[in-house]
Amino acid sequence: MDSATSDARTPLGATADNGLKIVIVGGFGVGKTTMVRSVSEIRPLNTEETMTRAGESVDDVSEVRGKTATTVAFDFGRITLDARNVLYLFGAPGQERFWFLWDRLFSGTLGAVVLVDTRRIDDSWYAIDRLEQHGTPFIVACNDFGGSGRHSHAAVREALDLDPEVPLIDCDARSRESSKDVLITLVQHIRNSYAGQPARTAAPPREFV
């Protein structure tokens, strides 16, 4: 899906006291790169390469026929929360052959967004399993691809066997406002998850929510 973002970006300060790392994970072609592009306040760093016919024998492209490029390392963006705090966003590659990169991306991560295409719910299992193994707080965001593949939240929760405490929301990764709502939900969930526990890193600032 195409990003609807503008090239106009607001200049940011060169420094911040607290950098809060967030990872966006999910299956192949669920919109991770699009979300980073839509919400980042700097021109995002992308490691996309053109997809070729040779890659079709490695990656399952049957459900993403319109996709012409794919992330081969990670996407990176940044959002200013206030004068002292910024979010650093990392979009993880979705193909199985790049999953070995995930452990490095998860290092130092405050929380994660699992982006889901409800037409291909099974593609989300690996991301959720790895986050649970790492003990990383996460939320699930169902990206809107339209069509007849939408499912109720109850059906998605059951299919993914989600803990009742894990937030599940709908989103449109092309929309800056929708993507910001996803990140706000994640920050609120992180705060709730770490309440009463020794802080692993700086607490999310109150101003963001």
Secondary structure, 3 states (H helix, E strand, C coil): CCCCCCCCCCCCCCCCCEEEEEEEEECCCCCHHHHHHHHCCCCCECCEEECCHHHHHCCCCCCCCCCCEEECCCEEEEEECCCCEEEEEEECCCCHHHHHHHHHHHCCCCEEEEEECHHHHHHHHHHHHHHHHHCCCEEEEEECCCCCCCCCHHHHHHHHCCCCCCCEEEECCCCHHHHHHHHHHHHHHHHHHHCCCCCCCCCCCHHHC
